[in-house]
């Protein structure tokens, strides 16, 4: 089964960020239920804003886990 357009875009975004952002060391996630722990930081979590087609532009939410003290 083919992934949705949204999923294809988010997967491409994850690949691009992983390949171009050395500071996160490959810690770019598309799906994560548990909170980041200090040893996993810095990291980036990419989530879709919505999967429901509305005719409007939707955005991805990118969460930066810098684990600042």
Secondary structure, DSSP 8 states (H G I E B T S, - for coil): ----HHHHHHHHHHHHHHHH-GGGTT-EES---S---GGG-SEEEEEES--S--SS---EEEEEE----
